[in-house]
Amino acid sequence: MTLLIDLVLVVAGLLLWQRSCSEGDDVWVLFLRTLAVIDLAVVVLGNGVLWVELGLLALVLSLPSVARLEQRERRP
């Protein structure tokens, strides 16, 4: 079971890194890449509270992209 959770965390970290490559805002890119590095560090370094990490990653992956937020602002 732990191996499956680690695999999910690695995939989520890689998805965060890939998502950061398609963003236009430098601050948002830095934020996403920081979360990806923290995620991968949790997998590599340890026996942390993985269920909390999975919940936070689900929340982060559900955040809207900068382009989507800008489109919302442009609509009258």
All heavy atoms as a GROMACS GRO file, in nm:
protein
  591
    1MET      N    1   0.082  -0.119   0.000
    1MET     CA    2   0.000   0.000   0.000
    1MET      C    3   0.087   0.126   0.000
    1MET      O    4   0.054   0.223  -0.067
    1MET     CB    5  -0.092  -0.004   0.122
    1MET     CG    6  -0.188   0.109   0.129
    1MET     SD    7  -0.308   0.097  -0.002
    1MET     CE    8  -0.420   0.222   0.043
    2THR      N    9   0.196   0.122   0.074
    2THR     CA   10   0.285   0.238   0.080
    2THR      C   11   0.349   0.264  -0.056
    2THR      O   12   0.366   0.380  -0.094
    2THR     CB   13   0.394   0.216   0.186
    2THR    OG1   14   0.332   0.188   0.310
    2THR    CG2   15   0.480   0.339   0.201
    3LEU      N   16   0.380   0.158  -0.128
    3LEU     CA   17   0.438   0.175  -0.260
    3LEU      C   18   0.339   0.244  -0.354
    3LEU      O   19   0.378   0.331  -0.433
    3LEU     CB   20   0.479   0.038  -0.318
    3LEU     CG   21   0.545   0.041  -0.454
    3LEU    CD1   22   0.674   0.122  -0.450
    3LEU    CD2   23   0.573  -0.100  -0.501
    4LEU      N   24   0.213   0.210  -0.344
    4LEU     CA   25   0.110   0.274  -0.427
    4LEU      C   26   0.099   0.422  -0.394
    4LEU      O   27   0.089   0.507  -0.484
    4LEU     CB   28  -0.024   0.204  -0.408
    4LEU     CG   29  -0.142   0.262  -0.484
    4LEU    CD1   30  -0.118   0.248  -0.634
    4LEU    CD2   31  -0.270   0.195  -0.443
    5ILE      N   32   0.100   0.455  -0.266
    5ILE     CA   33   0.093   0.596  -0.225
    5ILE      C   34   0.215   0.672  -0.274
    5ILE      O   35   0.204   0.784  -0.324
    5ILE     CB   36   0.078   0.606  -0.072
    5ILE    CG1   37  -0.057   0.548  -0.029
    5ILE    CG2   38   0.090   0.750  -0.026
    5ILE    CD1   39  -0.074   0.534   0.120
    6ASP      N   40   0.333   0.612  -0.262
    6ASP     CA   41   0.454   0.676  -0.311
    6ASP      C   42   0.446   0.698  -0.461
    6ASP      O   43   0.488   0.804  -0.511
    6ASP     CB   44   0.578   0.592  -0.278
    6ASP     CG   45   0.614   0.598  -0.131
    6ASP    OD1   46   0.565   0.689  -0.061
    6ASP    OD2   47   0.693   0.513  -0.087
    7LEU      N   48   0.393   0.603  -0.533
    7LEU     CA   49   0.378   0.617  -0.678
    7LEU      C   50   0.282   0.731  -0.712
    7LEU      O   51   0.309   0.811  -0.802
    7LEU     CB   52   0.329   0.486  -0.739
    7LEU     CG   53   0.312   0.485  -0.891
    7LEU    CD1   54   0.446   0.508  -0.959
    7LEU    CD2   55   0.251   0.354  -0.936
    8VAL      N   56   0.172   0.740  -0.640
    8VAL     CA   57   0.076   0.849  -0.662
    8VAL      C   58   0.143   0.984  -0.633
    8VAL      O   59   0.125   1.081  -0.707
    8VAL     CB   60  -0.050   0.830  -0.575
    8VAL    CG1   61  -0.136   0.954  -0.572
    8VAL    CG2   62  -0.130   0.711  -0.624
    9LEU      N   63   0.221   0.991  -0.528
    9LEU     CA   64   0.290   1.116  -0.493
    9LEU      C   65   0.394   1.155  -0.598
    9LEU      O   66   0.407   1.272  -0.632
    9LEU     CB   67   0.355   1.105  -0.356
    9LEU     CG   68   0.260   1.103  -0.237
    9LEU    CD1   69   0.335   1.075  -0.109
    9LEU    CD2   70   0.185   1.234  -0.227
   10VAL      N   71   0.466   1.059  -0.651
   10VAL     CA   72   0.564   1.088  -0.756
   10VAL      C   73   0.493   1.138  -0.881
   10VAL      O   74   0.535   1.238  -0.942
   10VAL     CB   75   0.651   0.964  -0.786
   10VAL    CG1   76   0.732   0.983  -0.913
   10VAL    CG2   77   0.742   0.934  -0.670
   11VAL      N   78   0.386   1.072  -0.920
   11VAL     CA   79   0.311   1.116  -1.038
   11VAL      C   80   0.254   1.257  -1.015
   11VAL      O   81   0.259   1.342  -1.104
   11VAL     CB   82   0.199   1.015  -1.072
   11VAL    CG1   83   0.104   1.071  -1.175
   11VAL    CG2   84   0.260   0.885  -1.121
   12ALA      N   85   0.202   1.283  -0.896
   12ALA     CA   86   0.148   1.416  -0.867
   12ALA      C   87   0.257   1.522  -0.871
   12ALA      O   88   0.236   1.632  -0.922
   12ALA     CB   89   0.080   1.415  -0.730
   13GLY      N   90   0.374   1.490  -0.819
   13GLY     CA   91   0.486   1.584  -0.825
   13GLY      C   92   0.527   1.613  -0.968
   13GLY      O   93   0.554   1.728  -1.004
   14LEU      N   94   0.532   1.511  -1.050
   14LEU     CA   95   0.566   1.530  -1.191
   14LEU      C   96   0.459   1.610  -1.264
   14LEU      O   97   0.489   1.694  -1.350
   14LEU     CB   98   0.589   1.396  -1.258
   14LEU     CG   99   0.712   1.319  -1.209
   14LEU    CD1  100   0.718   1.181  -1.272
   14LEU    CD2  101   0.840   1.396  -1.234
   15LEU      N  102   0.332   1.587  -1.231
   15LEU     CA  103   0.223   1.665  -1.291
   15LEU      C  104   0.231   1.813  -1.250
   15LEU      O  105   0.206   1.902  -1.332
   15LEU     CB  106   0.087   1.608  -1.251
   15LEU     CG  107   0.045   1.481  -1.322
   15LEU    CD1  108  -0.084   1.427  -1.261
   15LEU    CD2  109   0.027   1.504  -1.470
   16LEU      N  110   0.266   1.838  -1.125
   16LEU     CA  111   0.282   1.975  -1.080
   16LEU      C  112   0.395   2.044  -1.157
   16LEU      O  113   0.384   2.158  -1.198
   16LEU     CB  114   0.313   1.980  -0.931
   16LEU     CG  115   0.195   1.970  -0.837
   16LEU    CD1  116   0.243   1.959  -0.694
   16LEU    CD2  117   0.103   2.088  -0.853
   17TRP      N  118   0.507   1.972  -1.176
   17TRP     CA  119   0.619   2.029  -1.248
   17TRP      C  120   0.580   2.057  -1.393
   17TRP      O  121   0.611   2.163  -1.447
   17TRP     CB  122   0.738   1.935  -1.242
   17TRP     CG  123   0.863   2.002  -1.290
   17TRP    CD1  124   0.909   2.007  -1.418
   17TRP    CD2  125   0.954   2.077  -1.212
   17TRP    NE1  126   1.025   2.080  -1.423
   17TRP    CE2  127   1.055   2.123  -1.299
   17TRP    CE3  128   0.962   2.108  -1.076
   17TRP    CZ2  129   1.162   2.200  -1.252
   17TRP    CZ3  130   1.070   2.184  -1.032
   17TRP    CH2  131   1.167   2.228  -1.120
   18GLN      N  132   0.509   1.964  -1.456
   18GLN     CA  133   0.466   1.982  -1.594
   18GLN      C  134   0.368   2.098  -1.604
   18GLN      O  135   0.374   2.178  -1.698
   18GLN     CB  136   0.401   1.854  -1.646
   18GLN     CG  137   0.354   1.866  -1.789
   18GLN     CD  138   0.279   1.742  -1.834
   18GLN    OE1  139   0.250   1.653  -1.755
   18GLN    NE2  140   0.247   1.737  -1.961
   19ARG      N  141   0.277   2.109  -1.509
   19ARG     CA  142   0.180   2.219  -1.510
   19ARG      C  143   0.252   2.353  -1.493
   19ARG      O  144   0.212   2.452  -1.554
   19ARG     CB  145   0.080   2.199  -1.397
   19ARG     CG  146  -0.027   2.304  -1.392
   19ARG     CD  147  -0.129   2.272  -1.287
   19ARG     NE  148  -0.220   2.383  -1.270
   19ARG     CZ  149  -0.317   2.385  -1.184
   19ARG    NH1  150  -0.338   2.281  -1.106
   19ARG    NH2  151  -0.394   2.490  -1.172
   20SER      N  152   0.359   2.356  -1.415
   20SER     CA  153   0.431   2.481  -1.396
   20SER      C  154   0.499   2.527  -1.525
   20SER      O  155   0.520   2.646  -1.545
   20SER     CB  156   0.534   2.467  -1.284
   20SER     OG  157   0.644   2.387  -1.325
   21CYS      N  158   0.532   2.434  -1.612
   21CYS     CA  159   0.598   2.470  -1.739
   21CYS      C  160   0.502   2.540  -1.835
   21CYS      O  161   0.547   2.609  -1.927
   21CYS     CB  162   0.656   2.347  -1.806
   21CYS     SG  163   0.792   2.274  -1.712
   22SER      N  164   0.373   2.524  -1.816
   22SER     CA  165   0.277   2.584  -1.908
   22SER      C  166   0.215   2.713  -1.855
   22SER      O  167   0.130   2.771  -1.920
   22SER     CB  168   0.166   2.484  -1.940
   22SER     OG  169   0.091   2.457  -1.824
   23GLU      N  170   0.257   2.757  -1.738
   23GLU     CA  171   0.202   2.879  -1.679
   23GLU      C  172   0.282   3.001  -1.724
   23GLU      O  173   0.398   2.991  -1.758
   23GLU     CB  174   0.204   2.871  -1.526
   23GLU     CG  175   0.116   2.762  -1.470
   23GLU     CD  176  -0.032   2.787  -1.490
   23GLU    OE1  177  -0.072   2.903  -1.509
   23GLU    OE2  178  -0.107   2.690  -1.488
   24GLY      N  179   0.217   3.116  -1.724
   24GLY     CA  180   0.282   3.238  -1.769
   24GLY      C  181   0.331   3.328  -1.656
   24GLY      O  182   0.414   3.414  -1.676
   25ASP      N  183   0.280   3.308  -1.536
   25ASP     CA  184   0.315   3.393  -1.423
   25ASP      C  185   0.433   3.332  -1.348
   25ASP      O  186   0.429   3.217  -1.305
   25ASP     CB  187   0.193   3.405  -1.331
   25ASP     CG  188   0.215   3.502  -1.218
   25ASP    OD1  189   0.305   3.586  -1.229
   25ASP    OD2  190   0.139   3.494  -1.119
   26ASP      N  191   0.540   3.410  -1.332
   26ASP     CA  192   0.662   3.358  -1.269
   26ASP      C  193   0.641   3.318  -1.124
   26ASP      O  194   0.699   3.220  -1.077
   26ASP     CB  195   0.774   3.462  -1.278
   26ASP     CG  196   0.823   3.482  -1.419
   26ASP    OD1  197   0.804   3.391  -1.502
   26ASP    OD2  198   0.882   3.589  -1.447
   27VAL      N  199   0.560   3.393  -1.052
   27VAL     CA  200   0.535   3.361  -0.911
   27VAL      C  201   0.459   3.229  -0.900
   27VAL      O  202   0.490   3.145  -0.816
   27VAL     CB  203   0.458   3.476  -0.843
   27VAL    CG1  204   0.420   3.439  -0.701
   27VAL    CG2  205   0.539   3.603  -0.846
   28TRP      N  206   0.361   3.211  -0.986
   28TRP     CA  207   0.282   3.087  -0.984
   28TRP      C  208   0.370   2.967  -1.022
   28TRP      O  209   0.358   2.860  -0.964
   28TRP     CB  210   0.164   3.101  -1.079
   28TRP     CG  211   0.063   2.993  -1.067
   28TRP    CD1  212   0.032   2.901  -1.160
   28TRP    CD2  213  -0.021   2.963  -0.955
   28TRP    NE1  214  -0.066   2.816  -1.115
   28TRP    CE2  215  -0.100   2.852  -0.989
   28TRP    CE3  216  -0.036   3.020  -0.829
   28TRP    CZ2  217  -0.192   2.798  -0.902
   28TRP    CZ3  218  -0.129   2.964  -0.743
   28TRP    CH2  219  -0.205   2.856  -0.780
   29VAL      N  220   0.460   2.986  -1.118
   29VAL     CA  221   0.552   2.880  -1.159
   29VAL      C  222   0.641   2.842  -1.041
   29VAL      O  223   0.661   2.723  -1.012
   29VAL     CB  224   0.638   2.924  -1.280
   29VAL    CG1  225   0.752   2.830  -1.305
   29VAL    CG2  226   0.551   2.936  -1.404
   30LEU      N  227   0.694   2.941  -0.971
   30LEU     CA  228   0.779   2.914  -0.854
   30LEU      C  229   0.702   2.840  -0.746
   30LEU      O  230   0.753   2.744  -0.686
   30LEU     CB  231   0.836   3.044  -0.800
   30LEU     CG  232   0.927   3.033  -0.680
   30LEU    CD1  233   1.053   2.954  -0.716
   30LEU    CD2  234   0.964   3.170  -0.628
   31PHE      N  235   0.577   2.880  -0.722
   31PHE     CA  236   0.494   2.814  -0.622
   31PHE      C  237   0.470   2.667  -0.658
   31PHE      O  238   0.487   2.578  -0.574
   31PHE     CB  239   0.361   2.889  -0.610
   31PHE     CG  240   0.261   2.824  -0.519
   31PHE    CD1  241   0.283   2.820  -0.383
   31PHE    CD2  242   0.146   2.767  -0.570
   31PHE    CE1  243   0.191   2.759  -0.298
   31PHE    CE2  244   0.054   2.706  -0.487
   31PHE     CZ  245   0.076   2.703  -0.351
   32LEU      N  246   0.432   2.641  -0.783
   32LEU     CA  247   0.405   2.504  -0.825
   32LEU      C  248   0.531   2.418  -0.821
   32LEU      O  249   0.527   2.302  -0.780
   32LEU     CB  250   0.344   2.502  -0.965
   32LEU     CG  251   0.202   2.554  -0.977
   32LEU    CD1  252   0.158   2.555  -1.122
   32LEU    CD2  253   0.106   2.473  -0.893
   33ARG      N  254   0.644   2.474  -0.862
   33ARG     CA  255   0.768   2.398  -0.860
   33ARG      C  256   0.814   2.370  -0.717
   33ARG      O  257   0.867   2.264  -0.689
   33ARG     CB  258   0.876   2.470  -0.939
   33ARG     CG  259   0.849   2.461  -1.087
   33ARG     CD  260   0.959   2.517  -1.168
   33ARG     NE  261   0.925   2.502  -1.311
   33ARG     CZ  262   1.001   2.543  -1.408
   33ARG    NH1  263   1.116   2.602  -1.383
   33ARG    NH2  264   0.963   2.524  -1.533
   34THR      N  265   0.790   2.464  -0.627
   34THR     CA  266   0.823   2.442  -0.487
   34THR      C  267   0.739   2.329  -0.430
   34THR      O  268   0.791   2.241  -0.358
   34THR     CB  269   0.801   2.571  -0.405
   34THR    OG1  270   0.881   2.675  -0.460
   34THR    CG2  271   0.837   2.550  -0.259
   35LEU      N  272   0.610   2.328  -0.461
   35LEU     CA  273   0.524   2.219  -0.415
   35LEU      C  274   0.568   2.084  -0.474
   35LEU      O  275   0.564   1.982  -0.405
   35LEU     CB  276   0.379   2.247  -0.451
   35LEU     CG  277   0.310   2.355  -0.369
   35LEU    CD1  278   0.171   2.380  -0.423
   35LEU    CD2  279   0.305   2.317  -0.224
   36ALA      N  280   0.610   2.085  -0.599
   36ALA     CA  281   0.656   1.961  -0.662
   36ALA      C  282   0.781   1.909  -0.593
   36ALA      O  283   0.794   1.789  -0.567
   36ALA     CB  284   0.682   1.983  -0.811
   37VAL      N  285   0.874   1.998  -0.561
   37VAL     CA  286   0.997   1.956  -0.493
   37VAL      C  287   0.967   1.905  -0.354
   37VAL      O  288   1.022   1.803  -0.310
   37VAL     CB  289   1.098   2.073  -0.491
   37VAL    CG1  290   1.214   2.045  -0.398
   37VAL    CG2  291   1.148   2.103  -0.631
   38ILE      N  292   0.878   1.972  -0.282
   38ILE     CA  293   0.840   1.926  -0.149
   38ILE      C  294   0.774   1.789  -0.157
   38ILE      O  295   0.802   1.700  -0.076
   38ILE     CB  296   0.747   2.028  -0.080
   38ILE    CG1  297   0.825   2.154  -0.044
   38ILE    CG2  298   0.682   1.968   0.044
   38ILE    CD1  299   0.739   2.269   0.002
   39ASP      N  300   0.688   1.771  -0.256
   39ASP     CA  301   0.622   1.643  -0.275
   39ASP      C  302   0.722   1.531  -0.300
   39ASP      O  303   0.716   1.426  -0.237
   39ASP     CB  304   0.525   1.654  -0.392
   39ASP     CG  305   0.464   1.521  -0.429
   39ASP    OD1  306   0.421   1.449  -0.337
   39ASP    OD2  307   0.461   1.487  -0.548
   40LEU      N  308   0.815   1.555  -0.388
   40LEU     CA  309   0.915   1.452  -0.418
   40LEU      C  310   1.009   1.429  -0.300
   40LEU      O  311   1.054   1.316  -0.276
   40LEU     CB  312   0.993   1.490  -0.544
   40LEU     CG  313   0.907   1.492  -0.671
   40LEU    CD1  314   0.988   1.546  -0.788
   40LEU    CD2  315   0.849   1.356  -0.703
   41ALA      N  316   1.036   1.534  -0.221
   41ALA     CA  317   1.119   1.517  -0.102
   41ALA      C  318   1.049   1.430   0.002
   41ALA      O  319   1.114   1.350   0.071
   41ALA     CB  320   1.153   1.654  -0.043
   42VAL      N  321   0.917   1.444   0.014
   42VAL     CA  322   0.842   1.359   0.108
   42VAL      C  323   0.854   1.213   0.068
   42VAL      O  324   0.872   1.126   0.152
   42VAL     CB  325   0.694   1.403   0.114
   42VAL    CG1  326   0.608   1.299   0.182
   42VAL    CG2  327   0.682   1.536   0.186
   43VAL      N  328   0.847   1.186  -0.062
   43VAL     CA  329   0.859   1.049  -0.109
   43VAL      C  330   0.998   0.995  -0.082
   43VAL      O  331   1.016   0.883  -0.034
   43VAL     CB  332   0.825   1.039  -0.260
   43VAL    CG1  333   0.857   0.901  -0.314
   43VAL    CG2  334   0.680   1.072  -0.283
   44VAL      N  335   1.099   1.075  -0.112
   44VAL     CA  336   1.237   1.028  -0.099
   44VAL      C  337   1.279   1.018   0.047
   44VAL      O  338   1.343   0.920   0.087
   44VAL     CB  339   1.333   1.123  -0.175
   44VAL    CG1  340   1.478   1.092  -0.146
   44VAL    CG2  341   1.306   1.116  -0.325
   45LEU      N  342   1.243   1.117   0.127
   45LEU     CA  343   1.295   1.124   0.263
   45LEU      C  344   1.209   1.055   0.366
   45LEU      O  345   1.252   1.038   0.479
   45LEU     CB  346   1.314   1.270   0.304
   45LEU     CG  347   1.414   1.348   0.222
   45LEU    CD1  348   1.418   1.493   0.268
   45LEU    CD2  349   1.550   1.285   0.228
   46GLY      N  350   1.084   1.021   0.324
   46GLY     CA  351   1.027   0.967   0.436
   46GLY      C  352   0.898   0.913   0.468
   46GLY      O  353   0.818   0.882   0.387
   47ASN      N  354   0.888   0.899   0.594
   47ASN     CA  355   0.771   0.837   0.655
   47ASN      C  356   0.684   0.945   0.716
   47ASN      O  357   0.651   0.941   0.833
   47ASN     CB  358   0.815   0.737   0.762
   47ASN     CG  359   0.896   0.625   0.703
   47ASN    OD1  360   0.869   0.584   0.592
   47ASN    ND2  361   0.996   0.577   0.775
   48GLY      N  362   0.646   1.041   0.638
   48GLY     CA  363   0.560   1.150   0.686
   48GLY      C  364   0.416   1.108   0.689
   48GLY      O  365   0.380   0.990   0.672
   49VAL      N  366   0.331   1.201   0.708
   49VAL     CA  367   0.188   1.177   0.708
   49VAL      C  368   0.141   1.184   0.563
   49VAL      O  369   0.109   1.291   0.511
   49VAL     CB  370   0.115   1.280   0.796
   49VAL    CG1  371  -0.033   1.251   0.802
   49VAL    CG2  372   0.175   1.281   0.935
   50LEU      N  373   0.140   1.070   0.496
   50LEU     CA  374   0.114   1.067   0.353
   50LEU      C  375  -0.031   1.099   0.318
   50LEU      O  376  -0.059   1.155   0.212
   50LEU     CB  377   0.154   0.932   0.296
   50LEU     CG  378   0.303   0.900   0.305
   50LEU    CD1  379   0.330   0.761   0.252
   50LEU    CD2  380   0.384   1.002   0.229
   51TRP      N  381  -0.125   1.067   0.405
   51TRP     CA  382  -0.265   1.095   0.374
   51TRP      C  383  -0.290   1.245   0.372
   51TRP      O  384  -0.368   1.294   0.290
   51TRP     CB  385  -0.356   1.026   0.475
   51TRP     CG  386  -0.347   0.877   0.461
   51TRP    CD1  387  -0.288   0.792   0.550
   51TRP    CD2  388  -0.394   0.797   0.353
   51TRP    NE1  389  -0.296   0.663   0.503
   51TRP    CE2  390  -0.360   0.663   0.382
   51TRP    CE3  391  -0.460   0.826   0.235
   51TRP    CZ2  392  -0.391   0.559   0.297
   51TRP    CZ3  393  -0.490   0.721   0.149
   51TRP    CH2  394  -0.457   0.589   0.181
   52VAL      N  395  -0.224   1.318   0.459
   52VAL     CA  396  -0.237   1.464   0.457
   52VAL      C  397  -0.176   1.519   0.329
   52VAL      O  398  -0.232   1.607   0.263
   52VAL     CB  399  -0.169   1.526   0.581
   52VAL    CG1  400  -0.166   1.677   0.572
   52VAL    CG2  401  -0.239   1.481   0.707
   53GLU      N  402  -0.061   1.465   0.291
   53GLU     CA  403   0.005   1.507   0.168
   53GLU      C  404  -0.082   1.480   0.046
   53GLU      O  405  -0.091   1.564  -0.044
   53GLU     CB  406   0.139   1.434   0.154
   53GLU     CG  407   0.219   1.474   0.035
   53GLU     CD  408   0.286   1.608   0.048
   53GLU    OE1  409   0.295   1.661   0.160
   53GLU    OE2  410   0.328   1.661  -0.055
   54LEU      N  411  -0.146   1.367   0.041
   54LEU     CA  412  -0.234   1.335  -0.072
   54LEU      C  413  -0.352   1.434  -0.080
   54LEU      O  414  -0.390   1.478  -0.188
   54LEU     CB  415  -0.287   1.193  -0.061
   54LEU     CG  416  -0.188   1.082  -0.096
   54LEU    CD1  417  -0.248   0.947  -0.062
   54LEU    CD2  418  -0.151   1.090  -0.242
   55GLY      N  419  -0.409   1.466   0.032
   55GLY     CA  420  -0.520   1.563   0.034
   55GLY      C  421  -0.475   1.701  -0.012
   55GLY      O  422  -0.545   1.767  -0.090
   56LEU      N  423  -0.359   1.744   0.034
   56LEU     CA  424  -0.308   1.874  -0.009
   56LEU      C  425  -0.275   1.875  -0.158
   56LEU      O  426  -0.299   1.975  -0.226
   56LEU     CB  427  -0.185   1.912   0.074
   56LEU     CG  428  -0.212   1.946   0.220
   56LEU    CD1  429  -0.081   1.967   0.294
   56LEU    CD2  430  -0.300   2.068   0.231
   57LEU      N  431  -0.221   1.766  -0.208
   57LEU     CA  432  -0.191   1.759  -0.352
   57LEU      C  433  -0.318   1.762  -0.436
   57LEU      O  434  -0.322   1.824  -0.541
   57LEU     CB  435  -0.110   1.634  -0.383
   57LEU     CG  436   0.038   1.647  -0.353
   57LEU    CD1  437   0.106   1.513  -0.369
   57LEU    CD2  438   0.103   1.750  -0.441
   58ALA      N  439  -0.421   1.696  -0.389
   58ALA     CA  440  -0.548   1.701  -0.462
   58ALA      C  441  -0.602   1.844  -0.465
   58ALA      O  442  -0.651   1.890  -0.568
   58ALA     CB  443  -0.650   1.608  -0.396
   59LEU      N  444  -0.586   1.915  -0.355
   59LEU     CA  445  -0.629   2.054  -0.351
   59LEU      C  446  -0.547   2.141  -0.446
   59LEU      O  447  -0.602   2.221  -0.522
   59LEU     CB  448  -0.616   2.108  -0.208
   59LEU     CG  449  -0.645   2.257  -0.190
   59LEU    CD1  450  -0.793   2.283  -0.210
   59LEU    CD2  451  -0.600   2.302  -0.054
   60VAL      N  452  -0.416   2.122  -0.447
   60VAL     CA  453  -0.329   2.201  -0.534
   60VAL      C  454  -0.357   2.172  -0.681
   60VAL      O  455  -0.361   2.264  -0.763
   60VAL     CB  456  -0.181   2.175  -0.499
   60VAL    CG1  457  -0.089   2.229  -0.606
   60VAL    CG2  458  -0.148   2.234  -0.365
   61LEU      N  459  -0.376   2.047  -0.715
   61LEU     CA  460  -0.402   2.013  -0.855
   61LEU      C  461  -0.538   2.065  -0.902
   61LEU      O  462  -0.559   2.083  -1.021
   61LEU     CB  463  -0.393   1.862  -0.875
   61LEU     CG  464  -0.252   1.805  -0.867
   61LEU    CD1  465  -0.256   1.653  -0.871
   61LEU    CD2  466  -0.164   1.859  -0.977
   62SER      N  467  -0.628   2.093  -0.809
   62SER     CA  468  -0.759   2.145  -0.848
   62SER      C  469  -0.760   2.297  -0.859
   62SER      O  470  -0.859   2.354  -0.903
   62SER     CB  471  -0.865   2.100  -0.748
   62SER     OG  472  -0.844   2.163  -0.624
   63LEU      N  473  -0.650   2.364  -0.822
   63LEU     CA  474  -0.644   2.509  -0.835
   63LEU      C  475  -0.650   2.550  -0.981
   63LEU      O  476  -0.596   2.481  -1.067
   63LEU     CB  477  -0.514   2.562  -0.773
   63LEU     CG  478  -0.501   2.553  -0.622
   63LEU    CD1  479  -0.361   2.593  -0.579
   63LEU    CD2  480  -0.604   2.640  -0.554
   64PRO      N  481  -0.714   2.662  -1.010
   64PRO     CA  482  -0.723   2.705  -1.151
   64PRO      C  483  -0.589   2.759  -1.200
   64PRO      O  484  -0.507   2.805  -1.122
   64PRO     CB  485  -0.828   2.817  -1.145
   64PRO     CG  486  -0.822   2.868  -1.007
   64PRO     CD  487  -0.786   2.750  -0.920
   65SER      N  488  -0.570   2.753  -1.330
   65SER     CA  489  -0.447   2.807  -1.388
   65SER      C  490  -0.460   2.958  -1.400
   65SER      O  491  -0.569   3.014  -1.393
   65SER     CB  492  -0.421   2.746  -1.524
   65SER     OG  493  -0.521   2.786  -1.615
   66VAL      N  494  -0.347   3.024  -1.420
   66VAL     CA  495  -0.347   3.169  -1.434
   66VAL      C  496  -0.427   3.210  -1.558
   66VAL      O  497  -0.501   3.308  -1.555
   66VAL     CB  498  -0.201   3.221  -1.442
   66VAL    CG1  499  -0.199   3.368  -1.474
   66VAL    CG2  500  -0.129   3.193  -1.313
   67ALA      N  501  -0.414   3.135  -1.667
   67ALA     CA  502  -0.487   3.168  -1.790
   67ALA      C  503  -0.638   3.162  -1.766
   67ALA      O  504  -0.712   3.247  -1.815
   67ALA     CB  505  -0.446   3.071  -1.900
   68ARG      N  506  -0.683   3.063  -1.692
   68ARG     CA  507  -0.827   3.052  -1.664
   68ARG      C  508  -0.875   3.168  -1.578
   68ARG      O  509  -0.983   3.222  -1.599
   68ARG     CB  510  -0.855   2.919  -1.595
   68ARG     CG  511  -1.002   2.886  -1.595
   68ARG     CD  512  -1.038   2.754  -1.535
   68ARG     NE  513  -0.935   2.653  -1.540
   68ARG     CZ  514  -0.927   2.552  -1.455
   68ARG    NH1  515  -1.016   2.538  -1.360
   68ARG    NH2  516  -0.831   2.463  -1.465
   69LEU      N  517  -0.793   3.210  -1.481
   69LEU     CA  518  -0.831   3.323  -1.397
   69LEU      C  519  -0.836   3.453  -1.479
   69LEU      O  520  -0.924   3.536  -1.458
   69LEU     CB  521  -0.732   3.340  -1.281
   69LEU     CG  522  -0.740   3.234  -1.172
   69LEU    CD1  523  -0.628   3.254  -1.072
   69LEU    CD2  524  -0.874   3.236  -1.104
   70GLU      N  525  -0.741   3.470  -1.570
   70GLU     CA  526  -0.742   3.589  -1.654
   70GLU      C  527  -0.863   3.590  -1.746
   70GLU      O  528  -0.919   3.696  -1.774
   70GLU     CB  529  -0.613   3.598  -1.734
   70GLU     CG  530  -0.493   3.634  -1.650
   70GLU     CD  531  -0.364   3.634  -1.727
   70GLU    OE1  532  -0.361   3.588  -1.843
   70GLU    OE2  533  -0.264   3.681  -1.672
   71GLN      N  534  -0.906   3.474  -1.796
   71GLN     CA  535  -1.024   3.468  -1.882
   71GLN      C  536  -1.148   3.506  -1.803
   71GLN      O  537  -1.238   3.572  -1.855
   71GLN     CB  538  -1.040   3.329  -1.940
   71GLN     CG  539  -0.942   3.297  -2.048
   71GLN     CD  540  -0.956   3.153  -2.097
   71GLN    OE1  541  -1.030   3.074  -2.041
   71GLN    NE2  542  -0.881   3.120  -2.201
   72ARG      N  543  -1.156   3.466  -1.679
   72ARG     CA  544  -1.271   3.504  -1.595
   72ARG      C  545  -1.277   3.654  -1.575
   72ARG      O  546  -1.385   3.713  -1.572
   72ARG     CB  547  -1.263   3.436  -1.459
   72ARG     CG  548  -1.299   3.292  -1.460
   72ARG     CD  549  -1.300   3.240  -1.320
   72ARG     NE  550  -1.300   3.096  -1.318
   72ARG     CZ  551  -1.281   3.022  -1.212
   72ARG    NH1  552  -1.257   3.080  -1.096
   72ARG    NH2  553  -1.283   2.891  -1.219
   73GLU      N  554  -1.161   3.718  -1.557
   73GLU     CA  555  -1.158   3.861  -1.533
   73GLU      C  556  -1.196   3.940  -1.657
   73GLU      O  557  -1.251   4.049  -1.649
   73GLU     CB  558  -1.019   3.904  -1.487
   73GLU     CG  559  -0.985   3.856  -1.349
   73GLU     CD  560  -0.844   3.894  -1.307
   73GLU    OE1  561  -0.773   3.961  -1.385
   73GLU    OE2  562  -0.804   3.856  -1.197
   74ARG      N  563  -1.169   3.887  -1.775
   74ARG     CA  564  -1.198   3.958  -1.900
   74ARG      C  565  -1.345   3.955  -1.935
   74ARG      O  566  -1.393   4.040  -2.007
   74ARG     CB  567  -1.117   3.897  -2.014
   74ARG     CG  568  -0.972   3.926  -2.004
   74ARG     CD  569  -0.898   3.870  -2.124
   74ARG     NE  570  -0.754   3.879  -2.097
   74ARG     CZ  571  -0.665   3.799  -2.150
   74ARG    NH1  572  -0.702   3.705  -2.232
   74ARG    NH2  573  -0.538   3.813  -2.120
   75ARG      N  574  -1.418   3.856  -1.888
   75ARG     CA  575  -1.561   3.847  -1.920
   75ARG      C  576  -1.636   3.960  -1.849
   75ARG      O  577  -1.616   3.985  -1.732
   75ARG     CB  578  -1.618   3.714  -1.872
   75ARG     CG  579  -1.577   3.601  -1.960
   75ARG     CD  580  -1.653   3.478  -1.919
   75ARG     NE  581  -1.559   3.367  -1.908
   75ARG     CZ  582  -1.583   3.255  -1.844
   75ARG    NH1  583  -1.696   3.239  -1.780
   75ARG    NH2  584  -1.494   3.161  -1.840
   76PRO      N  585  -1.726   4.025  -1.921
   76PRO     CA  586  -1.805   4.133  -1.857
   76PRO      C  587  -1.913   4.081  -1.766
   76PRO      O  588  -1.956   3.976  -1.763
   76PRO     CB  589  -1.866   4.208  -1.975
   76PRO     CG  590  -1.852   4.120  -2.094
   76PRO     CD  591  -1.750   4.016  -2.061
   0.00000   0.00000   0.00000
